[in-house]
Amino acid sequence: MATPSSIQESRLYLAQLDPENKFDTMMKMAGVITKHLEEEGIQPIVVGGLSVELYSREQYTTRDIDFVAPNHHQISRVLDQLGFRSYGKDFYHDELNVSIEVPSTTLTGDPEKIVNLSYEGFTINVIGIEDIIIDRIQHALNTKTTLDLDDARMLMITQYDEIDWTYFNVHTLMQEPYSMMGIDAKRAMYWIENMHQRIEDADESDTVETLAASTDIDRQLARGTINVEDL
């Protein structure tokens, strides 16, 4: 299918996508939405689960797209024109079984690290790899669970050579937009440095699966039991 230009063409374009081809559907939907919001002067940035899956090259399991973007009123109008139904602050496309969420108006991260992905004539803006890793770690600290650390670990393994490791430091984590408490920033850095060392020390016998396995340090970070006085 040719890349649509008008909002009417885009609505028909989305209706012809195959919901069983999840990757193609998610990417083209994100591309269509990005195109029309940018025409309104809004730059939407993909965050959340889809950004993790794009970076980690994992199987596509998510059925929602999280964007960070300002001006909810304009976003709502554009999505309505594209055939989405509104559920409070979220939006849903019935035929494609995909939901759109806009959890924040501002990016928690460095705008300079946003990656612009090209797909089938579309451009999609994605949160930087370093910032999505920090987001996963911060969520683990807030929820006191280790599930998000699985995402962070897989990102670090699969994107090891692309990551700017100097970006991670206690001072950065304590400043805006992350604003971690000092004790959490130290614990987060301990976890990052430990994982970084595990990857560096890996040999040919280590697989992605073994490196990605959860450790006691994951549970200590989530529970806040890493003794920062020893760091």
CYANA upper distance limits for C-alpha pairs under 8 A (distance plus 0.5 A):
  1 MET  CA     13 TYR  CA      8.18
  3 THR  CA    120 GLU  CA      8.22
  3 THR  CA    121 GLY  CA      6.87
  3 THR  CA    122 PHE  CA      8.31
  4 PRO  CA      9 GLU  CA      5.80
  4 PRO  CA     10 SER  CA      5.71
  4 PRO  CA     13 TYR  CA      7.32
  5 SER  CA      9 GLU  CA      6.86
  5 SER  CA     10 SER  CA      7.34
  6 SER  CA     10 SER  CA      6.74
  7 ILE  CA     11 ARG  CA      6.74
  7 ILE  CA     36 HIS  CA      7.84
  7 ILE  CA     81 GLN  CA      7.45
  7 ILE  CA     82 LEU  CA      7.19
  8 GLN  CA     12 LEU  CA      7.03
  8 GLN  CA     81 GLN  CA      8.24
  8 GLN  CA     82 LEU  CA      7.96
  9 GLU  CA     13 TYR  CA      6.52
 10 SER  CA     14 LEU  CA      6.63
 10 SER  CA     32 VAL  CA      7.22
 10 SER  CA     82 LEU  CA      7.26
 11 ARG  CA     15 ALA  CA      6.88
 11 ARG  CA     81 GLN  CA      7.85
 11 ARG  CA     82 LEU  CA      5.19
 11 ARG  CA     83 GLY  CA      6.81
 12 LEU  CA     16 GLN  CA      7.00
 13 TYR  CA     17 LEU  CA      7.34
 14 LEU  CA     28 LYS  CA      8.47
 14 LEU  CA     29 MET  CA      7.32
 14 LEU  CA     82 LEU  CA      8.46
 15 ALA  CA     95 GLU  CA      7.59
 15 ALA  CA     96 LEU  CA      8.20
 17 LEU  CA     25 THR  CA      6.58
 17 LEU  CA     96 LEU  CA      8.12
 18 ASP  CA     22 LYS  CA      8.23
 18 ASP  CA     25 THR  CA      7.07
 18 ASP  CA     96 LEU  CA      8.04
 19 PRO  CA     25 THR  CA      6.70
 19 PRO  CA     95 GLU  CA      8.26
 19 PRO  CA     96 LEU  CA      5.58
 19 PRO  CA     97 ASN  CA      7.79
 21 ASN  CA     25 THR  CA      6.59
 22 LYS  CA     26 MET  CA      6.50
 22 LYS  CA     60 TYR  CA      7.33
 23 PHE  CA     27 MET  CA      6.60
 23 PHE  CA     60 TYR  CA      6.88
 24 ASP  CA     28 LYS  CA      6.51
 25 THR  CA     29 MET  CA      6.39
 25 THR  CA     96 LEU  CA      8.39
 26 MET  CA     30 ALA  CA      6.55
 26 MET  CA     63 ARG  CA      8.35
 26 MET  CA     65 ILE  CA      8.11
 26 MET  CA     98 VAL  CA      8.50
 27 MET  CA     31 GLY  CA      6.55
 27 MET  CA    119 TYR  CA      7.60
 27 MET  CA    124 ILE  CA      8.45
 28 LYS  CA     32 VAL  CA      6.56
 28 LYS  CA    119 TYR  CA      7.96
 28 LYS  CA    120 GLU  CA      8.05
 28 LYS  CA    122 PHE  CA      7.76
 29 MET  CA     33 ILE  CA      6.70
 30 ALA  CA     34 THR  CA      6.49
 30 ALA  CA     65 ILE  CA      7.89
 30 ALA  CA    124 ILE  CA      7.09
 31 GLY  CA     35 LYS  CA      6.57
 31 GLY  CA    119 TYR  CA      8.19
 31 GLY  CA    122 PHE  CA      5.48
 31 GLY  CA    123 THR  CA      6.30
 31 GLY  CA    124 ILE  CA      6.04
 32 VAL  CA     36 HIS  CA      6.95
 32 VAL  CA    122 PHE  CA      7.64
 33 ILE  CA     37 LEU  CA      6.59
 33 ILE  CA     78 VAL  CA      8.46
 33 ILE  CA     79 LEU  CA      7.99
 34 THR  CA     38 GLU  CA      6.46
 34 THR  CA     43 GLN  CA      7.59
 34 THR  CA     44 PRO  CA      6.54
 34 THR  CA    123 THR  CA      7.83
 34 THR  CA    124 ILE  CA      6.96
 34 THR  CA    125 ASN  CA      8.40
 35 LYS  CA     39 GLU  CA      6.89
 35 LYS  CA    122 PHE  CA      7.84
 35 LYS  CA    123 THR  CA      7.99
 36 HIS  CA     40 GLU  CA      7.12
 36 HIS  CA     78 VAL  CA      7.67
 37 LEU  CA     41 GLY  CA      7.03
 37 LEU  CA     42 ILE  CA      5.66
 37 LEU  CA     43 GLN  CA      7.16
 37 LEU  CA     44 PRO  CA      7.60
 37 LEU  CA     75 ILE  CA      7.41
 37 LEU  CA     78 VAL  CA      7.65
 38 GLU  CA     42 ILE  CA      5.22
 38 GLU  CA     43 GLN  CA      5.91
 38 GLU  CA     44 PRO  CA      8.07
 40 GLU  CA     74 GLN  CA      8.27
 42 ILE  CA     69 ALA  CA      7.31
 42 ILE  CA     70 PRO  CA      7.41
 42 ILE  CA     71 ASN  CA      8.34
 43 GLN  CA     69 ALA  CA      6.86
 43 GLN  CA    125 ASN  CA      8.36
 44 PRO  CA     67 PHE  CA      6.22
 44 PRO  CA     68 VAL  CA      6.17
 44 PRO  CA     69 ALA  CA      5.30
 44 PRO  CA    125 ASN  CA      7.28
 45 ILE  CA     67 PHE  CA      5.69
 45 ILE  CA     68 VAL  CA      5.65
 45 ILE  CA     69 ALA  CA      7.13
 45 ILE  CA    107 LEU  CA      8.32
 45 ILE  CA    114 ILE  CA      8.42
 45 ILE  CA    124 ILE  CA      8.05
 45 ILE  CA    125 ASN  CA      5.39
 45 ILE  CA    126 VAL  CA      5.81
 45 ILE  CA    127 ILE  CA      6.76
 46 VAL  CA     50 LEU  CA      7.72
 46 VAL  CA     51 SER  CA      6.61
 46 VAL  CA     65 ILE  CA      7.55
 46 VAL  CA     66 ASP  CA      6.25
 46 VAL  CA     67 PHE  CA      5.14
 46 VAL  CA     68 VAL  CA      7.07
 46 VAL  CA    124 ILE  CA      8.02
 46 VAL  CA    125 ASN  CA      6.51
 46 VAL  CA    126 VAL  CA      5.15
 46 VAL  CA    127 ILE  CA      6.59
 47 VAL  CA     51 SER  CA      5.71
 47 VAL  CA     52 VAL  CA      8.33
 47 VAL  CA     65 ILE  CA      8.31
 47 VAL  CA     66 ASP  CA      5.95
 47 VAL  CA     67 PHE  CA      6.33
 47 VAL  CA     68 VAL  CA      7.35
 47 VAL  CA    126 VAL  CA      6.95
 47 VAL  CA    127 ILE  CA      6.18
 47 VAL  CA    132 ILE  CA      7.86
 48 GLY  CA     52 VAL  CA      7.05
 48 GLY  CA     65 ILE  CA      8.09
 48 GLY  CA     66 ASP  CA      6.21
 48 GLY  CA    132 ILE  CA      8.13
 49 GLY  CA     53 GLU  CA      6.78
 49 GLY  CA     62 THR  CA      7.01
 49 GLY  CA     64 ASP  CA      8.41
 49 GLY  CA     65 ILE  CA      8.05
 49 GLY  CA     66 ASP  CA      8.03
 50 LEU  CA     54 LEU  CA      6.60
 50 LEU  CA     60 TYR  CA      8.45
 50 LEU  CA     62 THR  CA      7.01
 50 LEU  CA     64 ASP  CA      8.00
 50 LEU  CA     65 ILE  CA      6.71
 50 LEU  CA     66 ASP  CA      7.88
 51 SER  CA     55 TYR  CA      6.78
 51 SER  CA    126 VAL  CA      6.89
 51 SER  CA    127 ILE  CA      7.50
 51 SER  CA    132 ILE  CA      8.21
 52 VAL  CA     56 SER  CA      6.43
 52 VAL  CA    132 ILE  CA      7.74
 52 VAL  CA    151 ASP  CA      7.37
 52 VAL  CA    155 LEU  CA      7.69
 53 GLU  CA     57 ARG  CA      6.05
 53 GLU  CA     58 GLU  CA      5.82
 53 GLU  CA     59 GLN  CA      7.64
 53 GLU  CA     60 TYR  CA      6.88
 54 LEU  CA     58 GLU  CA      7.90
 55 TYR  CA    129 ILE  CA      7.70
 55 TYR  CA    155 LEU  CA      7.01
 55 TYR  CA    158 THR  CA      8.23
 55 TYR  CA    159 GLN  CA      7.63
 56 SER  CA    154 MET  CA      6.70
 56 SER  CA    155 LEU  CA      5.62
 56 SER  CA    158 THR  CA      6.26
 56 SER  CA    159 GLN  CA      7.60
 57 ARG  CA    158 THR  CA      8.33
 63 ARG  CA     97 ASN  CA      7.62
 63 ARG  CA     98 VAL  CA      5.67
 63 ARG  CA     99 SER  CA      7.10
 64 ASP  CA     98 VAL  CA      5.88
 64 ASP  CA     99 SER  CA      5.07
 64 ASP  CA    100 ILE  CA      6.11
 64 ASP  CA    101 GLU  CA      7.73
 65 ILE  CA     98 VAL  CA      8.13
 65 ILE  CA     99 SER  CA      6.91
 65 ILE  CA    100 ILE  CA      5.46
 65 ILE  CA    101 GLU  CA      6.72
 66 ASP  CA    100 ILE  CA      6.52
 66 ASP  CA    101 GLU  CA      5.29
 66 ASP  CA    102 VAL  CA      6.18
 66 ASP  CA    103 PRO  CA      7.48
 67 PHE  CA    100 ILE  CA      8.03
 67 PHE  CA    101 GLU  CA      6.77
 67 PHE  CA    102 VAL  CA      5.43
 67 PHE  CA    103 PRO  CA      7.57
 67 PHE  CA    104 SER  CA      8.27
 68 VAL  CA    102 VAL  CA      6.10
 68 VAL  CA    103 PRO  CA      6.98
 68 VAL  CA    104 SER  CA      5.75
 68 VAL  CA    105 THR  CA      5.93
 68 VAL  CA    106 THR  CA      6.51
 68 VAL  CA    107 LEU  CA      6.59
 69 ALA  CA    102 VAL  CA      7.34
 69 ALA  CA    104 SER  CA      7.18
 69 ALA  CA    105 THR  CA      5.10
 69 ALA  CA    106 THR  CA      6.72
 69 ALA  CA    107 LEU  CA      8.34
 70 PRO  CA    104 SER  CA      8.20
 70 PRO  CA    105 THR  CA      4.83
 70 PRO  CA    106 THR  CA      7.30
 71 ASN  CA     75 ILE  CA      6.96
 71 ASN  CA    105 THR  CA      7.87
 72 HIS  CA     76 SER  CA      6.46
 73 HIS  CA     77 ARG  CA      6.82
 74 GLN  CA     78 VAL  CA      6.76
 75 ILE  CA     79 LEU  CA      6.63
 76 SER  CA     80 ASP  CA      6.52
 76 SER  CA     86 SER  CA      8.04
 77 ARG  CA     81 GLN  CA      6.84
 78 VAL  CA     82 LEU  CA      6.83
 79 LEU  CA     83 GLY  CA      6.93
 79 LEU  CA     84 PHE  CA      5.91
 79 LEU  CA     85 ARG  CA      8.36
 79 LEU  CA     91 PHE  CA      8.06
 80 ASP  CA     84 PHE  CA      5.53
 80 ASP  CA     85 ARG  CA      6.86
 80 ASP  CA     86 SER  CA      8.03
 83 GLY  CA     93 HIS  CA      7.11
 84 PHE  CA     91 PHE  CA      6.35
 84 PHE  CA     92 TYR  CA      5.67
 84 PHE  CA     93 HIS  CA      5.21
 84 PHE  CA     94 ASP  CA      7.98
 85 ARG  CA     91 PHE  CA      5.90
 85 ARG  CA     92 TYR  CA      5.66
 85 ARG  CA     93 HIS  CA      6.94
 85 ARG  CA     94 ASP  CA      8.41
 86 SER  CA     90 ASP  CA      6.41
 86 SER  CA     91 PHE  CA      4.95
 86 SER  CA     92 TYR  CA      6.97
 87 TYR  CA     91 PHE  CA      6.10
 87 TYR  CA     92 TYR  CA      7.86
 89 LYS  CA    101 GLU  CA      7.60
 89 LYS  CA    102 VAL  CA      7.74
 90 ASP  CA     99 SER  CA      7.61
 90 ASP  CA    100 ILE  CA      6.36
 90 ASP  CA    101 GLU  CA      5.38
 90 ASP  CA    102 VAL  CA      7.44
 91 PHE  CA     99 SER  CA      5.99
 91 PHE  CA    100 ILE  CA      5.49
 91 PHE  CA    101 GLU  CA      7.04
 92 TYR  CA     97 ASN  CA      7.61
 92 TYR  CA     98 VAL  CA      6.38
 92 TYR  CA     99 SER  CA      4.78
 92 TYR  CA    100 ILE  CA      6.72
 93 HIS  CA     97 ASN  CA      6.10
 93 HIS  CA     98 VAL  CA      5.90
 93 HIS  CA     99 SER  CA      6.75
 94 ASP  CA     98 VAL  CA      7.73
107 LEU  CA    111 PRO  CA      7.92
108 THR  CA    131 ASP  CA      7.95
108 THR  CA    177 PRO  CA      5.88
108 THR  CA    178 TYR  CA      7.10
109 GLY  CA    127 ILE  CA      8.19
109 GLY  CA    128 GLY  CA      8.16
109 GLY  CA    131 ASP  CA      5.89
109 GLY  CA    177 PRO  CA      6.75
109 GLY  CA    178 TYR  CA      7.92
110 ASP  CA    114 ILE  CA      7.80
110 ASP  CA    128 GLY  CA      7.96
110 ASP  CA    131 ASP  CA      7.78
111 PRO  CA    127 ILE  CA      8.49
113 LYS  CA    127 ILE  CA      7.54
113 LYS  CA    128 GLY  CA      5.23
113 LYS  CA    129 ILE  CA      8.31
114 ILE  CA    125 ASN  CA      6.95
114 ILE  CA    126 VAL  CA      6.10
114 ILE  CA    127 ILE  CA      5.39
114 ILE  CA    128 GLY  CA      5.25
115 VAL  CA    125 ASN  CA      6.25
115 VAL  CA    126 VAL  CA      5.62
115 VAL  CA    127 ILE  CA      6.95
115 VAL  CA    128 GLY  CA      6.56
116 ASN  CA    123 THR  CA      6.77
116 ASN  CA    124 ILE  CA      6.05
116 ASN  CA    125 ASN  CA      5.13
116 ASN  CA    126 VAL  CA      6.81
117 LEU  CA    123 THR  CA      6.03
117 LEU  CA    124 ILE  CA      5.56
117 LEU  CA    125 ASN  CA      6.84
117 LEU  CA    126 VAL  CA      7.80
118 SER  CA    122 PHE  CA      6.13
118 SER  CA    123 THR  CA      5.10
118 SER  CA    124 ILE  CA      6.89
119 TYR  CA    123 THR  CA      6.87
119 TYR  CA    124 ILE  CA      8.24
127 ILE  CA    131 ASP  CA      7.23
127 ILE  CA    132 ILE  CA      7.08
128 GLY  CA    132 ILE  CA      6.90
129 ILE  CA    133 ILE  CA      6.82
129 ILE  CA    155 LEU  CA      8.15
129 ILE  CA    163 ILE  CA      7.31
130 GLU  CA    134 ILE  CA      6.89
130 GLU  CA    163 ILE  CA      6.97
130 GLU  CA    164 ASP  CA      7.59
130 GLU  CA    167 TYR  CA      7.78
130 GLU  CA    168 PHE  CA      8.33
131 ASP  CA    135 ASP  CA      6.56
132 ILE  CA    136 ARG  CA      6.72
132 ILE  CA    152 ALA  CA      8.23
133 ILE  CA    137 ILE  CA      6.84
133 ILE  CA    151 ASP  CA      8.26
133 ILE  CA    152 ALA  CA      5.43
133 ILE  CA    155 LEU  CA      7.61
133 ILE  CA    156 MET  CA      8.30
134 ILE  CA    138 GLN  CA      6.49
134 ILE  CA    152 ALA  CA      8.30
135 ASP  CA    139 HIS  CA      6.59
136 ARG  CA    140 ALA  CA      6.78
136 ARG  CA    148 ASP  CA      5.59
136 ARG  CA    149 LEU  CA      6.70
136 ARG  CA    151 ASP  CA      7.39
136 ARG  CA    152 ALA  CA      6.35
137 ILE  CA    141 LEU  CA      6.85
137 ILE  CA    148 ASP  CA      7.15
137 ILE  CA    149 LEU  CA      6.48
137 ILE  CA    152 ALA  CA      7.33
137 ILE  CA    188 ALA  CA      7.36
138 GLN  CA    142 ASN  CA      6.73
138 GLN  CA    180 MET  CA      8.50
138 GLN  CA    188 ALA  CA      8.45
139 HIS  CA    143 THR  CA      6.52
139 HIS  CA    148 ASP  CA      7.29
140 ALA  CA    144 LYS  CA      5.90
140 ALA  CA    145 THR  CA      5.80
140 ALA  CA    146 THR  CA      6.29
140 ALA  CA    147 LEU  CA      7.69
140 ALA  CA    148 ASP  CA      6.20
140 ALA  CA    149 LEU  CA      7.03
140 ALA  CA    221 LEU  CA      8.49
140 ALA  CA    222 ALA  CA      6.14
141 LEU  CA    145 THR  CA      7.84
141 LEU  CA    184 ASP  CA      8.01
141 LEU  CA    221 LEU  CA      7.44
141 LEU  CA    222 ALA  CA      5.66
141 LEU  CA    223 ARG  CA      8.06
141 LEU  CA    224 GLY  CA      7.97
143 THR  CA    222 ALA  CA      8.06
144 LYS  CA    222 ALA  CA      4.83
144 LYS  CA    223 ARG  CA      5.94
144 LYS  CA    224 GLY  CA      8.31
145 THR  CA    219 ARG  CA      8.00
145 THR  CA    222 ALA  CA      5.88
145 THR  CA    223 ARG  CA      8.02
146 THR  CA    150 ASP  CA      7.42
146 THR  CA    218 ASP  CA      6.60
146 THR  CA    219 ARG  CA      6.83
146 THR  CA    222 ALA  CA      6.50
147 LEU  CA    151 ASP  CA      7.80
148 ASP  CA    152 ALA  CA      6.98
149 LEU  CA    153 ARG  CA      6.43
149 LEU  CA    218 ASP  CA      7.47
150 ASP  CA    154 MET  CA      6.71
150 ASP  CA    212 ALA  CA      7.56
150 ASP  CA    213 ALA  CA      8.49
150 ASP  CA    214 SER  CA      7.66
151 ASP  CA    155 LEU  CA      6.70
152 ALA  CA    156 MET  CA      6.75
153 ARG  CA    157 ILE  CA      6.77
153 ARG  CA    195 MET  CA      7.80
153 ARG  CA    212 ALA  CA      6.57
154 MET  CA    158 THR  CA      6.56
154 MET  CA    212 ALA  CA      6.54
155 LEU  CA    159 GLN  CA      6.18
155 LEU  CA    160 TYR  CA      8.14
156 MET  CA    160 TYR  CA      5.70
156 MET  CA    163 ILE  CA      8.04
156 MET  CA    195 MET  CA      8.48
156 MET  CA    196 HIS  CA      8.19
157 ILE  CA    199 ILE  CA      7.39
157 ILE  CA    208 VAL  CA      7.66
157 ILE  CA    211 LEU  CA      8.10
157 ILE  CA    212 ALA  CA      8.07
159 GLN  CA    163 ILE  CA      6.73
164 ASP  CA    168 PHE  CA      8.46
167 TYR  CA    172 THR  CA      8.07
168 PHE  CA    172 THR  CA      7.36
168 PHE  CA    173 LEU  CA      7.94
168 PHE  CA    189 MET  CA      7.66
168 PHE  CA    192 ILE  CA      8.46
169 ASN  CA    173 LEU  CA      6.91
169 ASN  CA    189 MET  CA      6.96
170 VAL  CA    174 MET  CA      6.74
170 VAL  CA    182 GLY  CA      8.05
170 VAL  CA    185 ALA  CA      5.82
170 VAL  CA    186 LYS  CA      6.44
170 VAL  CA    189 MET  CA      6.95
171 HIS  CA    175 GLN  CA      6.94
172 THR  CA    176 GLU  CA      8.34
172 THR  CA    178 TYR  CA      8.30
173 LEU  CA    178 TYR  CA      6.09
173 LEU  CA    179 SER  CA      6.72
173 LEU  CA    180 MET  CA      6.24
173 LEU  CA    185 ALA  CA      6.17
174 MET  CA    178 TYR  CA      6.88
174 MET  CA    179 SER  CA      5.07
174 MET  CA    180 MET  CA      5.17
174 MET  CA    181 MET  CA      6.68
174 MET  CA    182 GLY  CA      6.73
174 MET  CA    185 ALA  CA      6.78
175 GLN  CA    179 SER  CA      5.31
175 GLN  CA    180 MET  CA      7.76
180 MET  CA    184 ASP  CA      6.57
180 MET  CA    185 ALA  CA      6.17
181 MET  CA    185 ALA  CA      6.64
182 GLY  CA    186 LYS  CA      6.75
183 ILE  CA    187 ARG  CA      6.83
183 ILE  CA    228 VAL  CA      7.18
184 ASP  CA    188 ALA  CA      6.46
184 ASP  CA    224 GLY  CA      8.37
185 ALA  CA    189 MET  CA      6.63
186 LYS  CA    190 TYR  CA      6.67
186 LYS  CA    228 VAL  CA      7.06
186 LYS  CA    231 LEU  CA      7.99
187 ARG  CA    191 TRP  CA      6.83
187 ARG  CA    221 LEU  CA      6.91
187 ARG  CA    224 GLY  CA      8.27
187 ARG  CA    226 ILE  CA      6.88
187 ARG  CA    228 VAL  CA      7.05
188 ALA  CA    192 ILE  CA      6.72
188 ALA  CA    221 LEU  CA      7.72
189 MET  CA    193 GLU  CA      6.44
190 TYR  CA    194 ASN  CA      6.54
190 TYR  CA    231 LEU  CA      7.94
191 TRP  CA    195 MET  CA      6.69
191 TRP  CA    217 ILE  CA      7.41
191 TRP  CA    218 ASP  CA      7.96
191 TRP  CA    221 LEU  CA      7.66
192 ILE  CA    196 HIS  CA      6.51
193 GLU  CA    197 GLN  CA      6.61
194 ASN  CA    198 ARG  CA      6.78
195 MET  CA    199 ILE  CA      6.87
196 HIS  CA    200 GLU  CA      6.79
197 GLN  CA    201 ASP  CA      6.50
198 ARG  CA    202 ALA  CA      6.68
198 ARG  CA    211 LEU  CA      7.87
199 ILE  CA    211 LEU  CA      7.61
202 ALA  CA    206 ASP  CA      6.38
202 ALA  CA    211 LEU  CA      8.46
206 ASP  CA    210 THR  CA      6.60
206 ASP  CA    211 LEU  CA      7.25
207 THR  CA    211 LEU  CA      6.78
208 VAL  CA    212 ALA  CA      6.38
209 GLU  CA    213 ALA  CA      6.74
214 SER  CA    218 ASP  CA      6.95
215 THR  CA    219 ARG  CA      7.62
216 ASP  CA    220 GLN  CA      6.70
217 ILE  CA    221 LEU  CA      6.50
217 ILE  CA    226 ILE  CA      8.33
218 ASP  CA    222 ALA  CA      6.77
219 ARG  CA    223 ARG  CA      6.50
220 GLN  CA    224 GLY  CA      6.32
220 GLN  CA    225 THR  CA      5.43
220 GLN  CA    226 ILE  CA      6.01
221 LEU  CA    225 THR  CA      6.89
221 LEU  CA    226 ILE  CA      6.56
227 ASN  CA    231 LEU  CA      7.74
